[in-house]
Amino acid sequence: MIGAGAMGHGIAHTLLRHGYAVKFFDASPKALESAKARIARGLERDVEKGRLAKDEEEKALARLTLASHLESFSESDFMIEAITENFEVKAGVFGALDKICGDSAIFASNTSSISISRLAATTRRASRFVGLHFFNPVPVMKLVEVVAGLVTSQQTVEAAVALAQSLDKTPVCVQDFPGFVSNRVLMPMINEAVFCVMEGVAEPQAVDEVMKLGMNHPMGPLELADFIGLDVCRDIMRVLYDGFHDSKYRPCPLLEKMVSAGRLGRKSGRGFYDYSSPPVLS
Ligand code: CAA
C-alpha cells in the first residue's frame, strides 16, 4: 500500500481486518506513523462493534509493516497506490515500482479520475494495471469501482474483483473514461449544487436539505463536497471538462473561487460549512 492519506489508511485498515499482510509506505514517515495510529484505533473500534474478534486485533496489527523505501516492495504481489491526484507524481512512483517489483505483480491505482490507460502506459506491465477505486470512508463504503484500462487483461480485472470481494466490498467493473462512472455522475451534481448557491437559488443548508430529505442522500451535495475536499471536486470537474470538451462539465466559478481562497472543506476547517472550533465569524 502506497500513500497514507485518508484513502490509504482506510484501504490498509480494511485489508488488515480481512486477514491480509500489508506493507505500507508514504514519502512522509510522520504521515505513516499517524496512519498506523488511526488504523490501530479503527481495529479497536472493529472489536467494540463486533466486526473483529478481540484476539484478531493484535494479529491484524502485527501483519502491518511500515516500509521506509520503495525497494521493500520487491516481493509484493499486489500494489495499491493512493497518493496525491497528480499524474506526474503517480507516474514517478509507478515507474520506480515497475523496476523493483516482480513481473507478475499487479499494479492498482485508487485514482478518482486520472486515466488508468495513461498511467498504465508509463509502466512495462500495462496489461497488469487496473483501477481500484475505493470510497471514503473506506471501511464503511461497500463500493469498489474496478476500472479496466485499454489493455488491462481480463485476468487482472478478475484478480481486482476477487480482492474487492474478499474485503466484503461490491466490485463494479467499468471502462476507463474520464471520471469513470462514479465521479462522472457525482461531480456534476455537486457542481450544480454550487451553481445553485452562486446564483442565489438557495443557501447551502437548503440545497443539502432538499437532497437529503427529497432524494434520501445520506449527506447533501455541499456537505459531501466539504467531506471530499473542494479542491478534489474542482480538479475532477477539470478532468471531465478536459476529457470531454463539453461545457456542461465547466467547474462552477464559485467552486474555483473557494478553492483559490483556501476554503477546501473539512480538511481546511472551512468550506460551505464551518468546522473550526470556535467557529470563525464572517
Ligand atoms: N472515517 C471513518 N469512519 C467513519 C467516518 C470517517 N470519516 N465517518 C463515519 N464513519 C463511520 C462511523 O465511525 C460509523 O462506524 P461504526 O460502525 O464504527 O460506528 C459509521 O461510519 C456510520 O457513521 P455514523 O453512524 O456516525 O454516521 P452516518 O450514519 O451518518 O454515516 C457516513 C456516515 C457513512 C459518512 C454517511 O454520511 C455517508 O454515507 N455519507 C456519504 C459518503 C460518500 O458519499 N462517500 C463517497 C465520497 S466520494 C469518494 O470517496 C470517491 C471520490 O472519488 C471522490
Residues whose N, C-alpha, C, O or C-beta is under 5 A from the ligand:
A	BS01	CAA	R45 K49 S112 F134 F135 N136 P137 V140 P218 M219 I228
